């Protein structure tokens, strides 16, 4: 008889909203379903649009937005991260207190769910931090304008999350992290033997890129509800795009991913609206990558980047990324990706890829090879120590 596992996530990994953390949770659950009978707890309304493995039972707990905002506000007076309150559910906490004894293993997805760990649970406890959120928040705080109120919210969240991460990690047997950079940072306050590196992965490789001088698309993929992605797109449109279309009037910047309606309007009806296409989320990414000549990752935050870059590489499209996002330089380096240090460098690399067939095809070939050798999910989980 298979052992029982409880997986707790604030998001439903099997809905139709794409993000790196959802995809990671979904693939982890699919892999673990071969070894465990699984109950999955999600915070939100019952909505399943994708196929769920038979041995995964989803339990939903919902809270209205007003309650979540009030709960986050109260965390300020408790000197806790606001996100802990925003994702708190008394019902989930009670469920764990009454039923945790039924499970051999419990996996908590991000520190947001770690608050539900019952004191009397004696089974195996794993925490998938994914990223060090404190580092993420600090980088976002640094990237925001000094008069932007969000800058100070992110600074508060950075300080409290940093303290919370150090405190909560002591309660778990193993901690999972995506990037080697975060692994190194976390080893300052977590015993290295308790840290497990589980990078982001790709299910399959779809090489649809083909160099052609007529290709006129630049691709940006990401969840635009995630602030660093939104800032990256605004910066590209305001500082990079004007220089590119000066001599390339037909060049198009494609923004692909979940986006708020207001941001979509701002992008599509701004000064450079003729050169911008906002696609939103799509299941047919290859249709938009065709006729493109490069993809960009110009975020200033060095966590949460890998899914974007790996997606680009799995389609064979040449990638240009900011140097701070290349946290695993032994694998992702100048052989398979181009990196820039400033805007002028960024502009020149884009223009170079537009015309340099030899360079573009070399990057495309090396990217496909790298993903096949190191970043397919089946290979990642085979090397992991989850079970």
C-alpha positions in Angstrom: 0.0 0.0 0.0 1.4 3.4 -1.0 2.1 6.0 1.6 0.0 9.2 1.9 1.4 12.6 1.1 -0.2 16.0 1.7 0.9 18.9 -0.5 -0.2 22.4 0.5 -0.2 25.2 -2.1 -1.8 28.7 -2.0 -2.4 28.3 -5.8 -4.1 25.5 -7.7 -1.3 24.0 -9.9 -3.9 22.5 -12.2 -5.8 25.6 -13.2 -5.2 27.2 -16.6 -3.1 30.1 -15.3 0.5 29.7 -16.2 3.4 30.7 -13.9 6.7 29.1 -13.0 5.7 28.2 -9.5 2.4 26.6 -10.7 4.2 24.6 -13.3 6.8 23.4 -10.8 4.2 22.3 -8.3 2.2 20.5 -11.0 5.2 18.6 -12.3 6.3 17.7 -8.7 2.8 16.4 -8.0 2.7 14.3 -11.2 6.1 12.8 -10.3 5.1 12.1 -6.7 1.8 10.5 -7.7 3.8 7.5 -8.9 5.0 7.0 -5.3 2.3 8.3 -3.0 -1.5 8.7 -2.7 -1.8 12.5 -2.5 -4.1 15.0 -1.0 -3.6 18.5 -2.4 -4.8 21.6 -0.4 -5.3 24.8 -2.4 -6.4 28.2 -1.2 -9.1 29.4 -3.6 -12.3 28.4 -5.4 -12.7 25.0 -7.0 -11.7 25.3 -10.6 -9.9 22.6 -12.6 -9.2 23.0 -16.3 -6.4 20.6 -16.7 -6.1 16.8 -16.3 -5.3 15.8 -12.7 -3.6 12.5 -12.0 -6.1 10.0 -10.5 -4.1 9.6 -7.3 -4.3 13.3 -6.5 -7.3 14.5 -4.5 -7.8 18.2 -4.4 -9.3 19.9 -1.3 -10.2 23.6 -1.7 -10.4 26.2 1.0 -11.6 29.7 0.0 -11.4 33.1 1.7 -12.8 36.4 0.4 -10.4 39.1 -0.6 -11.5 41.6 2.1 -10.7 39.0 4.9 -7.3 38.4 3.3 -6.4 42.1 3.1 -7.5 42.6 6.7 -5.4 39.6 7.8 -2.4 41.0 6.0 -2.9 44.4 7.7 -2.9 42.8 11.1 0.4 41.1 10.4 2.0 44.6 10.3 1.2 44.9 14.1 2.5 41.4 14.7 5.8 42.2 12.9 5.2 39.4 10.4 5.4 39.4 6.6 2.2 40.7 5.1 2.0 37.7 2.8 1.6 35.4 5.8 -1.6 37.1 6.8 -2.8 37.4 3.2 -2.6 33.7 2.6 -3.8 32.6 6.1 -6.9 30.3 6.4 -8.2 29.2 9.8 -9.9 26.3 8.0 -6.6 25.0 6.6 -5.0 25.3 10.0 -7.8 23.4 11.6 -7.7 20.7 8.9 -3.9 20.2 9.6 -4.4 20.0 13.3 -7.1 17.4 13.0 -5.8 15.3 10.1 -2.0 15.6 9.8 -1.5 12.3 11.5 -2.9 10.6 8.4 0.0 11.6 6.3 3.5 10.1 6.1 4.9 13.2 4.3 3.8 16.8 4.1 5.2 19.2 1.5 4.7 22.9 2.0 4.9 25.0 -1.2 6.6 28.3 -0.3 7.0 29.9 3.1 3.4 31.2 2.7 2.1 27.7 3.6 4.7 26.9 6.3 2.4 28.6 8.8 0.1 25.6 8.7 2.6 23.1 10.1 1.0 21.6 13.2 3.2 21.4 16.3 2.4 17.7 17.0 3.2 16.4 13.5 5.8 13.7 13.6 6.1 12.7 9.9 8.5 13.9 7.3 8.3 17.7 6.6 9.6 19.3 3.4 9.5 23.0 2.5 9.8 24.0 -1.1 10.9 27.6 -0.8 11.3 27.8 -4.6 13.2 31.1 -4.2 14.5 33.0 -1.3 11.6 35.5 -1.3 13.6 37.9 0.9 16.2 38.3 -1.8 13.5 38.7 -4.4 11.8 41.5 -2.4 15.1 43.2 -1.8 16.0 43.3 -5.5 12.5 44.6 -6.3 12.7 47.3 -3.6 16.0 48.5 -5.1 14.5 48.6 -8.6 11.6 50.9 -7.6 11.6 54.7 -7.8 12.2 56.4 -4.4 8.8 58.1 -4.5 6.9 54.9 -5.3 5.0 53.7 -2.2 5.5 50.1 -3.3 9.2 50.5 -2.7 8.6 50.8 1.1 6.1 47.9 1.2 8.7 45.7 -0.5 11.4 46.9 2.0 9.2 46.0 4.9 8.4 42.7 3.4 12.1 42.0 2.7 13.0 42.6 6.3 10.2 40.5 7.8 10.5 37.7 5.3 14.2 37.4 5.9 13.6 37.0 9.6 10.7 34.6 8.9 12.8 32.4 6.6 15.5 32.0 9.2 13.0 31.1 11.8 10.7 28.7 9.9 13.4 26.6 8.2 14.3 25.0 11.5 11.1 23.0 11.6 11.6 21.1 8.3 13.7 18.0 7.4 14.6 19.3 3.9 14.4 22.6 2.1 14.1 22.8 -1.8 15.4 25.7 -3.8 15.5 26.5 -7.5 18.7 28.4 -8.1 22.3 27.7 -7.0 22.6 31.3 -6.1 19.8 31.0 -3.6 21.3 27.8 -2.4 24.5 29.6 -1.6 22.7 32.4 0.2 20.5 30.0 2.2 23.5 28.0 3.3 24.4 30.9 5.5 21.5 30.1 7.9 20.5 26.6 6.8 22.7 23.5 7.2 23.8 22.6 3.6 22.9 19.0 4.2 19.3 19.9 4.5 19.2 21.9 1.2 18.2 20.2 -2.0 18.7 21.8 -5.4 15.7 21.2 -7.7 15.9 23.5 -10.7 13.0 24.5 -12.9 12.5 22.3 -15.9 10.8 21.8 -19.2 8.5 19.0 -20.3 9.5 18.8 -23.9 11.7 20.5 -26.5 9.9 22.2 -29.5 12.5 23.6 -31.8 10.5 25.9 -34.0 13.0 28.7 -34.6 14.5 29.4 -38.0 16.6 32.4 -38.9 15.3 34.7 -41.6 16.2 38.3 -42.2 12.4 39.0 -42.5 11.8 37.9 -38.9 10.6 41.0 -37.0 9.4 39.8 -33.6 11.0 40.2 -30.2 9.4 38.0 -27.6 8.9 38.6 -23.8 7.1 35.8 -21.9 6.0 36.1 -18.3 3.3 36.7 -15.8 2.7 40.4 -16.1 0.9 40.4 -12.7 4.4 39.8 -11.2 5.9 43.2 -10.7 9.4 42.6 -11.9 8.0 41.3 -15.3 5.8 44.4 -15.6 8.7 46.7 -14.8 10.9 44.9 -17.3 8.3 45.4 -20.1 7.8 49.1 -19.3 11.6 49.7 -19.3 12.0 47.9 -22.7 9.2 49.9 -24.3 10.4 53.2 -22.9 14.2 52.8 -23.2 15.0 50.1 -25.7 12.2 49.9 -28.3 12.5 53.6 -29.5 16.1 53.0 -30.4 15.3 49.8 -32.3 12.4 51.1 -34.4 14.3 54.1 -35.5 15.7 52.1 -38.4 13.4 49.0 -38.1 9.9 50.5 -38.2 8.3 47.1 -38.8 9.8 45.6 -35.7 7.3 44.2 -33.2 7.5 43.6 -29.4 5.3 40.7 -28.3 4.3 40.4 -24.7 2.9 37.0 -23.8 1.5 36.0 -20.5 -1.2 36.7 -17.9 -1.9 40.4 -17.6 -4.2 42.8 -15.9 -6.7 44.6 -18.2 -5.4 48.0 -17.2 -1.8 47.1 -18.0 -2.9 45.6 -21.4 -4.5 48.9 -22.3 -1.5 50.9 -21.2 0.8 48.8 -23.4 -1.5 48.7 -26.5 -2.5 52.3 -26.5 0.8 54.0 -25.6 3.2 56.0 -27.7 4.6 53.0 -29.5 1.4 51.1 -29.9 2.1 50.3 -33.5 5.1 48.2 -32.5 3.5 46.4 -29.5 1.4 43.3 -29.4 -0.1 42.0 -26.1 -1.1 38.4 -26.5 -2.0 37.4 -22.9 -1.9 33.8 -22.0 -1.8 31.2 -24.8 -1.4 27.5 -25.2 0.0 27.9 -28.7 3.3 29.6 -28.0 5.0 28.2 -31.1 2.7 30.3 -33.3 4.1 33.5 -31.9 7.7 32.3 -31.7 7.7 31.7 -35.5 8.9 34.7 -37.3 10.7 36.0 -34.2 14.4 36.6 -34.1 15.1 36.8 -30.4 13.5 36.6 -26.9 14.5 38.8 -24.0 14.7 38.5 -20.2 15.6 42.0 -18.9 14.2 41.7 -15.4 16.3 43.2 -12.6 15.3 40.5 -10.1 17.6 37.4 -10.3 15.0 34.9 -8.9 12.0 33.5 -10.7 13.8 33.9 -14.1 14.6 30.3 -15.0 11.2 29.3 -16.4 11.2 32.2 -18.8 14.7 31.5 -20.1 14.3 27.8 -20.3 11.0 28.2 -22.2 12.8 30.4 -24.7 15.7 27.9 -25.0 13.4 24.9 -25.4 11.9 26.5 -28.5 15.4 27.2 -29.9 14.9 30.9 -30.0 18.1 33.0 -29.3 18.0 34.6 -25.9 19.3 37.9 -24.6 19.2 38.3 -20.8 20.5 40.8 -18.2 23.7 39.6 -16.7 22.2 39.5 -13.1 19.7 36.9 -14.1 22.3 34.3 -15.1 22.7 32.6 -11.7 23.9 29.3 -13.0 26.7 30.4 -15.2 28.3 27.0 -15.5 25.4 25.9 -17.6 23.7 29.0 -18.9 26.5 31.2 -20.3 27.7 32.9 -23.5 27.8 29.6 -25.4 24.0 29.4 -25.4 22.8 32.9 -24.4 23.8 36.5 -24.8 23.9 38.8 -21.8 24.0 42.6 -21.5 25.3 44.9 -18.8 23.6 48.2 -19.9 21.0 49.5 -22.3 23.4 50.3 -25.1 24.8 46.8 -24.9 21.2 45.4 -24.9 20.3 47.4 -28.1 23.4 46.3 -30.0 22.9 42.6 -29.2 19.3 42.7 -30.4 20.3 44.4 -33.7 23.2 41.9 -34.1 20.9 38.9 -33.7 18.5 40.4 -36.3 21.2 40.0 -39.0 23.8 37.5 -37.8 22.6 34.1 -38.9 25.7 32.2 -37.8 25.5 33.5 -34.2 21.7 33.1 -34.0 21.8 29.5 -35.2 24.7 28.6 -32.9 22.8 29.9 -29.9 19.7 28.1 -31.0 21.5 24.8 -31.4 23.4 25.1 -28.1 20.2 26.0 -26.2 18.3 22.9 -27.4 21.2 20.7 -26.5 21.5 22.2 -23.0 17.8 21.8 -22.2 17.8 18.2 -23.4 20.8 17.3 -21.3 20.0 19.1 -18.1 16.5 20.6 -17.8 13.9 18.1 -18.8 11.6 17.4 -15.8 12.1 13.6 -16.0 15.9 14.0 -15.6 15.6 16.6 -12.8 13.3 14.4 -10.7 15.4 11.3 -11.4 18.4 13.1 -9.7 16.3 14.6 -6.9 16.1 13.3 -3.4 12.4 13.9 -2.8 11.5 10.2 -2.3 
